[in-house]
Amino acid sequence: MKKFEIVKKNDDFNDIINTGKYLKSRYYNIYYKDVNSLYPKFGIAVSKKFGSAVERNKVKRQLRSLIDHYKNMFPNGKNYIIMIRKGVKDATYSIMEQDFVQLLKKGFFNEKN
């Protein structure tokens, strides 16, 4: 992800989570909200209950890789917060990828952009 594609402010995170729509799967919760932007922005959230900093950072790196690979599946003009659920800890990268793609197909290909 490029720097301009990242949601960083705590207020933006809270706004998207509290007032936006969401999709849920076994491993991820994706919250999204419409904004006036030409490209999507992403934020990643992992709870401290997930594990040590090493485990949290590893899972965030893997998720950033998935986002970069499947960025074209996200509609433009929205901000996204992707929360990682605790079950990801036991999953392999390929299982994470399958769940991520299924969630995107289920959620964003069914709605009109």
C-alpha positions as protocol buffer text, in pm:
chain_id: "A"
residue {
  index: 1
  type: MET
  ca { x: 0 y: 0 z: 0 }
}
residue {
  index: 2
  type: LYS
  ca { x: 113 y: 351 z: -76 }
}
residue {
  index: 3
  type: LYS
  ca { x: 116 y: 618 z: 192 }
}
residue {
  index: 4
  type: PHE
  ca { x: -179 y: 805 z: 39 }
}
residue {
  index: 5
  type: GLU
  ca { x: -391 y: 487 z: 54 }
}
residue {
  index: 6
  type: ILE
  ca { x: -382 y: 455 z: 432 }
}
residue {
  index: 7
  type: VAL
  ca { x: -637 y: 568 z: 690 }
}
residue {
  index: 8
  type: LYS
  ca { x: -437 y: 671 z: 995 }
}
residue {
  index: 9
  type: LYS
  ca { x: -641 y: 907 z: 1213 }
}
residue {
  index: 10
  type: ASN
  ca { x: -821 y: 761 z: 1511 }
}
residue {
  index: 11
  type: ASP
  ca { x: -1126 y: 981 z: 1442 }
}
residue {
  index: 12
  type: ASP
  ca { x: -1149 y: 842 z: 1088 }
}
residue {
  index: 13
  type: PHE
  ca { x: -1128 y: 485 z: 1220 }
}
residue {
  index: 14
  type: ASN
  ca { x: -1404 y: 550 z: 1474 }
}
residue {
  index: 15
  type: ASP
  ca { x: -1624 y: 727 z: 1218 }
}
residue {
  index: 16
  type: ILE
  ca { x: -1598 y: 443 z: 965 }
}
residue {
  index: 17
  type: ILE
  ca { x: -1658 y: 173 z: 1227 }
}
residue {
  index: 18
  type: ASN
  ca { x: -1950 y: 349 z: 1399 }
}
residue {
  index: 19
  type: THR
  ca { x: -2137 y: 490 z: 1098 }
}
residue {
  index: 20
  type: GLY
  ca { x: -2030 y: 276 z: 802 }
}
residue {
  index: 21
  type: LYS
  ca { x: -2154 y: -51 z: 660 }
}
residue {
  index: 22
  type: TYR
  ca { x: -1976 y: -378 z: 725 }
}
residue {
  index: 23
  type: LEU
  ca { x: -1905 y: -727 z: 598 }
}
residue {
  index: 24
  type: LYS
  ca { x: -1812 y: -1016 z: 824 }
}
residue {
  index: 25
  type: SER
  ca { x: -1642 y: -1346 z: 766 }
}
residue {
  index: 26
  type: ARG
  ca { x: -1468 y: -1605 z: 976 }
}
residue {
  index: 27
  type: TYR
  ca { x: -1136 y: -1417 z: 979 }
}
residue {
  index: 28
  type: TYR
  ca { x: -1218 y: -1053 z: 893 }
}
residue {
  index: 29
  type: ASN
  ca { x: -1460 y: -769 z: 957 }
}
residue {
  index: 30
  type: ILE
  ca { x: -1451 y: -508 z: 682 }
}
residue {
  index: 31
  type: TYR
  ca { x: -1610 y: -173 z: 764 }
}
residue {
  index: 32
  type: TYR
  ca { x: -1651 y: 76 z: 482 }
}
residue {
  index: 33
  type: LYS
  ca { x: -1792 y: 419 z: 422 }
}
residue {
  index: 34
  type: ASP
  ca { x: -1843 y: 634 z: 113 }
}
residue {
  index: 35
  type: VAL
  ca { x: -1613 y: 933 z: 77 }
}
residue {
  index: 36
  type: ASN
  ca { x: -1527 y: 1177 z: -201 }
}
residue {
  index: 37
  type: SER
  ca { x: -1209 y: 1018 z: -324 }
}
residue {
  index: 38
  type: LEU
  ca { x: -1079 y: 880 z: -651 }
}
residue {
  index: 39
  type: TYR
  ca { x: -915 y: 579 z: -489 }
}
residue {
  index: 40
  type: PRO
  ca { x: -986 y: 355 z: -189 }
}
residue {
  index: 41
  type: LYS
  ca { x: -810 y: 402 z: 147 }
}
residue {
  index: 42
  type: PHE
  ca { x: -741 y: 122 z: 391 }
}
residue {
  index: 43
  type: GLY
  ca { x: -685 y: 87 z: 763 }
}
residue {
  index: 44
  type: ILE
  ca { x: -591 y: -231 z: 946 }
}
residue {
  index: 45
  type: ALA
  ca { x: -682 y: -305 z: 1305 }
}
residue {
  index: 46
  type: VAL
  ca { x: -561 y: -593 z: 1521 }
}
residue {
  index: 47
  type: SER
  ca { x: -650 y: -620 z: 1889 }
}
residue {
  index: 48
  type: LYS
  ca { x: -375 y: -655 z: 2146 }
}
residue {
  index: 49
  type: LYS
  ca { x: -562 y: -964 z: 2266 }
}
residue {
  index: 50
  type: PHE
  ca { x: -459 y: -1128 z: 1937 }
}
residue {
  index: 51
  type: GLY
  ca { x: -107 y: -1198 z: 2061 }
}
residue {
  index: 52
  type: SER
  ca { x: 240 y: -1052 z: 2084 }
}
residue {
  index: 53
  type: ALA
  ca { x: 358 y: -763 z: 1867 }
}
residue {
  index: 54
  type: VAL
  ca { x: 544 y: -1009 z: 1646 }
}
residue {
  index: 55
  type: GLU
  ca { x: 225 y: -1206 z: 1575 }
}
residue {
  index: 56
  type: ARG
  ca { x: 18 y: -891 z: 1515 }
}
residue {
  index: 57
  type: ASN
  ca { x: 276 y: -744 z: 1277 }
}
residue {
  index: 58
  type: LYS
  ca { x: 308 y: -1070 z: 1083 }
}
residue {
  index: 59
  type: VAL
  ca { x: -67 y: -1088 z: 1026 }
}
residue {
  index: 60
  type: LYS
  ca { x: -78 y: -719 z: 926 }
}
residue {
  index: 61
  type: ARG
  ca { x: 201 y: -776 z: 671 }
}
residue {
  index: 62
  type: GLN
  ca { x: 10 y: -1069 z: 525 }
}
residue {
  index: 63
  type: LEU
  ca { x: -310 y: -864 z: 506 }
}
residue {
  index: 64
  type: ARG
  ca { x: -129 y: -573 z: 336 }
}
residue {
  index: 65
  type: SER
  ca { x: -5 y: -821 z: 78 }
}
residue {
  index: 66
  type: LEU
  ca { x: -361 y: -944 z: 19 }
}
residue {
  index: 67
  type: ILE
  ca { x: -487 y: -587 z: -14 }
}
residue {
  index: 68
  type: ASP
  ca { x: -218 y: -501 z: -268 }
}
residue {
  index: 69
  type: HIS
  ca { x: -293 y: -815 z: -467 }
}
residue {
  index: 70
  type: TYR
  ca { x: -674 y: -772 z: -470 }
}
residue {
  index: 71
  type: LYS
  ca { x: -695 y: -391 z: -466 }
}
residue {
  index: 72
  type: ASN
  ca { x: -886 y: -390 z: -795 }
}
residue {
  index: 73
  type: MET
  ca { x: -1178 y: -573 z: -627 }
}
residue {
  index: 74
  type: PHE
  ca { x: -1244 y: -281 z: -391 }
}
residue {
  index: 75
  type: PRO
  ca { x: -1479 y: -12 z: -524 }
}
residue {
  index: 76
  type: ASN
  ca { x: -1329 y: 339 z: -548 }
}
residue {
  index: 77
  type: GLY
  ca { x: -1458 y: 627 z: -339 }
}
residue {
  index: 78
  type: LYS
  ca { x: -1470 y: 437 z: -10 }
}
residue {
  index: 79
  type: ASN
  ca { x: -1257 y: 410 z: 300 }
}
residue {
  index: 80
  type: TYR
  ca { x: -1209 y: 64 z: 449 }
}
residue {
  index: 81
  type: ILE
  ca { x: -1115 y: -58 z: 795 }
}
residue {
  index: 82
  type: ILE
  ca { x: -1023 y: -425 z: 803 }
}
residue {
  index: 83
  type: MET
  ca { x: -1030 y: -581 z: 1147 }
}
residue {
  index: 84
  type: ILE
  ca { x: -853 y: -912 z: 1187 }
}
residue {
  index: 85
  type: ARG
  ca { x: -1028 y: -1169 z: 1402 }
}
residue {
  index: 86
  type: LYS
  ca { x: -853 y: -1406 z: 1637 }
}
residue {
  index: 87
  type: GLY
  ca { x: -915 y: -1718 z: 1424 }
}
residue {
  index: 88
  type: VAL
  ca { x: -656 y: -1600 z: 1169 }
}
residue {
  index: 89
  type: LYS
  ca { x: -384 y: -1705 z: 1412 }
}
residue {
  index: 90
  type: ASP
  ca { x: -435 y: -2072 z: 1328 }
}
residue {
  index: 91
  type: ALA
  ca { x: -489 y: -2023 z: 952 }
}
residue {
  index: 92
  type: THR
  ca { x: -234 y: -2054 z: 675 }
}
residue {
  index: 93
  type: TYR
  ca { x: -181 y: -1774 z: 425 }
}
residue {
  index: 94
  type: SER
  ca { x: -373 y: -1959 z: 152 }
}
residue {
  index: 95
  type: ILE
  ca { x: -675 y: -2005 z: 381 }
}
residue {
  index: 96
  type: MET
  ca { x: -658 y: -1636 z: 475 }
}
residue {
  index: 97
  type: GLU
  ca { x: -651 y: -1548 z: 105 }
}
residue {
  index: 98
  type: GLN
  ca { x: -950 y: -1770 z: 21 }
}
residue {
  index: 99
  type: ASP
  ca { x: -1158 y: -1621 z: 300 }
}
residue {
  index: 100
  type: PHE
  ca { x: -1059 y: -1266 z: 199 }
}
residue {
  index: 101
  type: VAL
  ca { x: -1151 y: -1318 z: -168 }
}
residue {
  index: 102
  type: GLN
  ca { x: -1480 y: -1488 z: -78 }
}
residue {
  index: 103
  type: LEU
  ca { x: -1572 y: -1196 z: 146 }
}
residue {
  index: 104
  type: LEU
  ca { x: -1492 y: -942 z: -125 }
}
residue {
  index: 105
  type: LYS
  ca { x: -1689 y: -1132 z: -388 }
}
residue {
  index: 106
  type: LYS
  ca { x: -1985 y: -1177 z: -156 }
}
residue {
  index: 107
  type: GLY
  ca { x: -1992 y: -814 z: -50 }
}
residue {
  index: 108
  type: PHE
  ca { x: -1876 y: -589 z: -330 }
}
residue {
  index: 109
  type: PHE
  ca { x: -1985 y: -774 z: -643 }
}
residue {
  index: 110
  type: ASN
  ca { x: -2345 y: -786 z: -522 }
}
residue {
  index: 111
  type: GLU
  ca { x: -2383 y: -412 z: -463 }
}
residue {
  index: 112
  type: LYS
  ca { x: -2402 y: -152 z: -735 }
}
residue {
  index: 113
  type: ASN
  ca { x: -2115 y: 97 z: -739 }
}
